[in-house]
């Protein structure tokens, strides 16, 4: 599992009000690890388009304002490298989404 551990799952830098499914159709998403580009893709290339995901999820759960749908990840995730390139303590991850902004987080060892 690579996301949503306790005290993780950061959101931001801003939450953009959802007013029209078209606003999600073609957003460029990039991820840099320590300044190196790891992911660069667009929501238009997702295996399951966002509109389809919303429609499907709505068949088994009510979606209300403020709900967040966590999707998969673009090509370039660390496990897909040979050998795998997993995040390490001290790494800095910079994630950008067109029209939303940039979120920067550091990786730290788990406090036991």
N, C-alpha and C positions, 0 to 999 in steps of 0.2 A: 504494500500500500504506500503510495507516494504523496497522499494529500489528506487533509482533514484529521490530523492527529490532534490530541488534546493541545490546547493553546496555539493552534495553527489555523489554517484556512483563512488567511488574511483576505480582506476585501478592500477595494479602494483603487485609486486615491479618492474617488467620489462614486456615489451611487447615482446613476442617471435614471430619472423617471421613465418608466416604460409607457409610451403613448401610442406606439404603432409598431407592429412586427417588422415593418420595412426598415426600421432603424437598426436592426440586428442582422440584416441580410448580407452585408459585405464589409465587416470590420477587419482591419489588419491587426493581427496579434503578433507581438514579438517577445521573445524571452532571451535575455543575456545572462550568462553566469560568469562573474568576474570579468565582465566586459566582452566576453566571447559570445557571438550570436549562436544560440542553440535552436531556436524555433522562429520561424517567420512564415506565417500562413494567414489565411483569410477565412472568416466564418462562412463565406460562400462555398468553400471547398469541404465543409464538414460532411462526413458520411451520412448523417441524419440532420437535415436542415433544422435550424432553430424553430421555425414555425411548426414543423412536423413533431419535434420534441414536445413543444407546448401542447399541441393537440393530443398527442399520445398520453402524456402525463395527466392531462385533464380527464382522461377516461377512468382513472382510478383514484384520483385525489383532487380535492378542491384547491385551486390556486387563488391566492388572495394577494392584494397589494403588500409588498415587502418580501414576498417569497423569493428565494434564490434557487435557480436550477444549476447544479454543478454538472458540467459536461465533461467529455474526455479531453485529451490534450493533442495539440498538433504534432506532426512528425518532429523528432529531435529530442524526445525525452531520454534521459540518461540510460535507462534500461535497454534501450534499442541500439546503443553503441556496442561495438565489439572491440575490446572488452567494454562492459558497462561503465558509465561515467556518472556515478551517483554523487549527489550533493554531499559536501563535507563541512564540518565546523569551520567557520571563517569565510565560507563562500558568501558572495553577495549576488542575489537574484534581482534582476530588473525586468519587470513585465510592463509592456505598453499596449494600449488598445486605442486605435484611432477614435477621436471624438470623446474619449473618457479621460485618459491621462496615463501617468506612469506610477507604478508602485514598486518600491525598493525595500527588500527585506534581507536580513542576514540570517545565516544558519548558525545555530549554537548547539553544543552538546546538551542532551536532555539532563535536567536536574533531577536526581533521584532523591 
